[in-house]
Amino acid sequence: QQQSVEPLASTKSSCSIENQHYILKVNEQGSIVSLKLKSLDKEINFQQNFSYYASSSSDGKSQQQSG
């Protein structure tokens, strides 16, 4: 009962997810880089706001980081 759900993790390639409302860009680490809303034709870049989440530890102390 093996389910292979991680081809993206093994290839380490960035991708974008698109539907009729938005385009999500995801980098090699799996972090969301930007979100483009098609209705507004506006792209929101998340790198400045959320880059420190990628390096935060999962031991519950990540909220103590200054960023």
Secondary structure, 3 states (H helix, E strand, C coil): CCCCCCHHHHHCCCEEEECCCEEEEECCCCCEEEEEECCCCEEEECHHHHHHHHCCCCCCCHHHCCC
